[in-house]
Amino acid sequence: MWLIELQEICEKEYQNPAAGQALVREMQIEWNEAHSRGEMSDELFQGLDRRAFRLLRATPEEWLRWLDDIEFWKPGWRGDDGTPNAE
């Protein structure tokens, strides 16, 4: 649910990375609260946090590449060298 929500929010703001990044920051607050209440597993929290890290540091071009990176949105994505997969 959380991963799908993150992807949907980012997709809605695909043309406006700054607005999308602001929404990602807001979601991070929700994740932290849910995790601290025990409503989110450590693994899910870490996966979402890794994605947020990439999205929040992305240039507008990288933002679009992350959104198009199918592997990035799959459950269990662990990260890589920090760059979107070129497809």
N, CA, C and O of each residue as an XYZ file, in Angstrom:
348
protein
N       0.817     -1.187      0.000
C       0.000      0.000      0.000
C       0.867      1.261      0.000
O       0.634      2.167     -0.800
N       1.855      1.330      0.879
C       2.694      2.522      0.978
C       3.493      2.738     -0.300
O       3.619      3.869     -0.769
N       4.027      1.673     -0.861
C       4.825      1.783     -2.077
C       3.970      2.234     -3.253
O       4.395      3.064     -4.057
N       2.770      1.685     -3.348
C       1.861      2.084     -4.423
C       1.485      3.550     -4.274
O       1.429      4.283     -5.261
N       1.229      3.975     -3.057
C       0.881      5.377     -2.805
C       2.041      6.300     -3.189
O       1.824      7.352     -3.789
N       3.257      5.911     -2.848
C       4.429      6.707     -3.218
C       4.527      6.830     -4.732
O       4.742      7.920     -5.260
N       4.370      5.712     -5.424
C       4.465      5.738     -6.879
C       3.369      6.613     -7.480
O       3.642      7.401     -8.386
N       2.152      6.492     -7.002
C       1.038      7.289     -7.531
C       1.274      8.779     -7.330
O       1.025      9.578     -8.233
N       1.750      9.150     -6.161
C       2.013     10.573     -5.886
C       3.098     11.103     -6.821
O       2.977     12.201     -7.364
N       4.146     10.323     -7.001
C       5.232     10.751     -7.888
C       4.764     10.850     -9.324
O       5.117     11.794    -10.030
N       3.971      9.884     -9.764
C       3.465      9.892    -11.142
C       2.577     11.116    -11.395
O       2.617     11.700    -12.478
N       1.783     11.501    -10.403
C       0.918     12.674    -10.560
C       1.745     13.940    -10.750
O       1.303     14.884    -11.405
N       2.931     13.956    -10.182
C       3.796     15.141    -10.250
C       5.003     14.913    -11.166
O       6.064     15.507    -10.970
N       4.828     14.050    -12.161
C       5.972     13.727    -13.014
C       6.525     14.951    -13.733
O       7.719     14.997    -14.031
N       5.687     15.941    -14.018
C       6.159     17.145    -14.701
C       6.631     18.223    -13.730
O       7.160     19.250    -14.155
N       6.447     18.001    -12.450
C       6.828     18.990    -11.450
C       7.582     18.297    -10.310
O       7.021     18.061     -9.240
N       8.868     17.972    -10.553
C       9.640     17.252     -9.537
C       9.672     17.938     -8.178
O       9.641     17.259     -7.152
N       9.734     19.260     -8.144
C       9.801     19.965     -6.856
C       8.542     19.708     -6.026
O       8.626     19.484     -4.818
N       7.393     19.742     -6.667
C       6.141     19.457     -5.955
C       6.102     17.996     -5.527
O       5.664     17.682     -4.420
N       6.554     17.111     -6.394
C       6.604     15.700     -6.050
C       7.525     15.442     -4.876
O       7.203     14.648     -3.992
N       8.666     16.106     -4.861
C       9.622     15.927     -3.768
C       9.045     16.446     -2.454
O       9.296     15.868     -1.396
N       8.280     17.522     -2.512
C       7.637     18.027     -1.293
C       6.645     16.998     -0.746
O       6.542     16.813      0.467
N       5.926     16.339     -1.633
C       4.982     15.304     -1.206
C       5.706     14.087     -0.648
O       5.235     13.464      0.304
N       6.842     13.749     -1.231
C       7.641     12.628     -0.710
C       8.091     12.947      0.714
O       8.055     12.077      1.584
N       8.512     14.183      0.955
C       8.919     14.583      2.314
C       7.756     14.423      3.302
O       7.945     13.962      4.428
N       6.559     14.808      2.866
C       5.386     14.652      3.728
C       5.119     13.181      4.021
O       4.780     12.810      5.144
N       5.278     12.347      2.992
C       5.059     10.921      3.192
C       6.084     10.339      4.166
O       5.760      9.446      4.949
N       7.308     10.839      4.120
C       8.339     10.345      5.038
C       7.913     10.540      6.490
O       8.197      9.692      7.336
N       7.247     11.630      6.783
C       6.760     11.884      8.133
C       5.745     10.807      8.517
O       5.795     10.268      9.623
N       4.825     10.494      7.601
C       3.832      9.449      7.850
C       4.512      8.095      8.071
O       4.129      7.344      8.968
N       5.525      7.787      7.248
C       6.239      6.510      7.395
C       6.907      6.420      8.754
O       6.826      5.397      9.434
N       7.575      7.511      9.147
C       8.254      7.514     10.450
C       7.270      7.260     11.582
O       7.548      6.484     12.495
N       6.123      7.918     11.515
C       5.119      7.745     12.561
C       4.575      6.314     12.565
O       4.444      5.700     13.624
N       4.259      5.788     11.382
C       3.730      4.422     11.293
C       4.775      3.413     11.766
O       4.439      2.445     12.447
N       6.019      3.633     11.414
C       7.082      2.730     11.834
C       7.272      2.776     13.346
O       7.437      1.738     13.986
N       7.248      3.975     13.913
C       7.451      4.095     15.357
C       6.288      3.484     16.147
O       6.472      3.069     17.291
N       5.094      3.427     15.545
C       3.939      2.799     16.194
C       3.902      1.293     15.951
O       3.021      0.602     16.464
N       4.854      0.783     15.173
C       4.888     -0.645     14.881
C       3.926     -1.068     13.790
O       3.645     -2.257     13.640
N       3.414     -0.107     13.019
C       2.452     -0.403     11.954
C       3.142     -0.688     10.622
O       2.483     -1.011      9.634
N       4.457     -0.567     10.598
C       5.223     -0.779      9.377
C       6.474     -1.565      9.731
O       7.162     -1.246     10.701
N       6.766     -2.583      8.950
C       7.945     -3.405      9.218
C       9.225     -2.614      8.944
O       9.222     -1.632      8.202
N      10.305     -3.063      9.556
C      11.602     -2.433      9.314
C      11.981     -2.525      7.841
O      12.499     -1.566      7.267
N      11.724     -3.672      7.234
C      12.088     -3.883      5.830
C      11.342     -2.911      4.914
O      11.949     -2.309      4.028
N      10.048     -2.754      5.117
C       9.264     -1.824      4.306
C       9.743     -0.397      4.530
O       9.924      0.358      3.575
N       9.945     -0.031      5.773
C      10.406      1.320      6.095
C      11.732      1.624      5.404
O      11.900      2.693      4.816
N      12.669      0.684      5.475
C      13.972      0.890      4.848
C      13.855      0.987      3.331
O      14.543      1.797      2.709
N      12.992      0.173      2.731
C      12.797      0.221      1.284
C      12.214      1.548      0.832
O      12.660      2.126     -0.159
N      11.222      2.025      1.557
C      10.636      3.322      1.225
C      11.652      4.440      1.415
O      11.731      5.365      0.606
N      12.422      4.347      2.485
C      13.421      5.377      2.769
C      14.507      5.414      1.691
O      14.964      6.492      1.311
N      14.919      4.246      1.198
C      15.914      4.200      0.115
C      15.372      4.867     -1.146
O      16.087      5.600     -1.828
N      14.118      4.607     -1.442
C      13.513      5.230     -2.628
C      13.395      6.740     -2.434
O      13.720      7.513     -3.335
N      12.933      7.155     -1.261
C      12.797      8.595     -0.989
C      14.142      9.286     -1.109
O      14.223     10.389     -1.650
N      15.200      8.657     -0.614
C      16.545      9.216     -0.711
C      16.877      9.527     -2.164
O      17.356     10.617     -2.474
N      16.621      8.564     -3.064
C      16.917      8.759     -4.487
C      16.038      9.852     -5.089
O      16.521     10.716     -5.820
N      14.753      9.808     -4.778
C      13.817     10.771     -5.356
C      14.085     12.197     -4.885
O      13.991     13.140     -5.670
N      14.416     12.353     -3.615
C      14.629     13.694     -3.072
C      15.917     14.338     -3.563
O      16.045     15.562     -3.533
N      16.855     13.545     -4.005
C      18.127     14.074     -4.493
C      18.201     14.122     -6.013
O      19.221     14.506     -6.585
N      17.121     13.733     -6.653
C      17.102     13.643     -8.110
C      16.988     15.015     -8.777
O      16.266     15.900     -8.319
N      17.722     15.150     -9.862
C      17.520     16.300    -10.747
C      16.209     16.065    -11.495
O      15.678     14.956    -11.447
N      15.674     17.065    -12.181
C      14.442     16.828    -12.952
C      14.577     15.666    -13.944
O      13.628     14.906    -14.139
N      15.737     15.529    -14.561
C      15.942     14.433    -15.514
C      15.985     13.093    -14.793
O      15.398     12.115    -15.256
N      16.680     13.048    -13.658
C      16.751     11.813    -12.879
C      15.379     11.443    -12.326
O      15.027     10.265    -12.272
N      14.611     12.438    -11.918
C      13.254     12.210    -11.406
C      12.452     11.398    -12.420
O      11.833     10.393    -12.072
N      12.469     11.839    -13.670
C      11.730     11.130    -14.715
C      12.269      9.719    -14.932
O      11.498      8.782    -15.138
N      13.583      9.571    -14.886
C      14.167      8.240    -15.066
C      13.788      7.310    -13.918
O      13.494      6.137    -14.149
N      13.789      7.819    -12.676
C      13.367      6.981    -11.554
C      11.910      6.560    -11.728
O      11.560      5.406    -11.478
N      11.065      7.488    -12.154
C       9.649      7.157    -12.314
C       9.438      6.089    -13.380
O       8.515      5.279    -13.281
N      10.290      6.088    -14.398
C      10.175      5.111    -15.487
C      10.904      3.805    -15.201
O      10.770      2.850    -15.967
N      11.665      3.740    -14.125
C      12.469      2.560    -13.802
C      11.578      1.506    -13.137
O      11.241      1.622    -11.958
N      11.204      0.489    -13.896
C      10.290     -0.542    -13.404
C      10.843     -1.254    -12.176
O      10.096     -1.554    -11.244
N      12.137     -1.524    -12.167
C      12.752     -2.229    -11.030
C      12.644     -1.420     -9.740
O      12.456     -1.986     -8.663
N      12.762     -0.111     -9.847
C      12.710      0.794     -8.700
C      11.402      0.636     -7.916
O      11.390      0.774     -6.693
N      10.322      0.351     -8.610
C       9.003      0.279     -7.992
C       8.602     -1.124     -7.571
O       7.518     -1.317     -7.020
N       9.448     -2.091     -7.818
C       9.119     -3.459     -7.424
C       9.401     -3.666     -5.931
O      10.412     -3.189     -5.415
N       8.508     -4.375     -5.247
C       8.790     -4.709     -3.845
C      10.120     -5.457     -3.752
O      10.442     -6.291     -4.599
N      10.869     -5.147     -2.727
C      12.154     -5.811     -2.532
C      13.329     -5.100     -3.183
O      14.468     -5.545     -3.046
N      13.075     -4.004     -3.887
C      14.173     -3.247     -4.505
C      15.140     -2.823     -3.406
O      14.725     -2.245     -2.402
N      16.416     -3.107     -3.590
C      17.413     -2.836     -2.555
C      18.308     -1.650     -2.880
O      19.095     -1.223     -2.035
N      18.205     -1.127     -4.051
C      19.086     -0.037     -4.437
C      20.226     -0.572     -5.270
O      20.397     -1.780     -5.433
N      20.993      0.350     -5.786
C      22.115     -0.024     -6.644
C      23.190      1.017     -6.485
O      23.481      1.450     -5.369
N      23.775      1.419     -7.566
C      24.839      2.425     -7.482
C      24.284      3.841     -7.348
O      25.047      4.808     -7.332
N      22.979      3.965     -7.253
C      22.376      5.281     -7.060
C      21.897      5.946     -8.321
O      21.427      7.082     -8.271
N      22.000      5.273     -9.461
C      21.524      5.857    -10.697
C      20.382      5.011    -11.250
O      20.373      3.792    -11.081
N      19.429      5.647    -11.904
C      18.323      4.875    -12.494
C      18.837      3.920    -13.551
O      19.836      4.195    -14.217
N      18.161      2.810    -13.702
C      18.509      1.868    -14.765
C      18.207      2.495    -16.104
O      17.135      3.068    -16.297
N      19.128      2.394    -17.021
C      18.911      2.894    -18.388
C      18.181      1.803    -19.163
O      18.690      0.691    -19.307
N      17.015      2.115    -19.650
C      16.236      1.128    -20.399
C      16.000      1.635    -21.795
O      15.361      0.956    -22.599
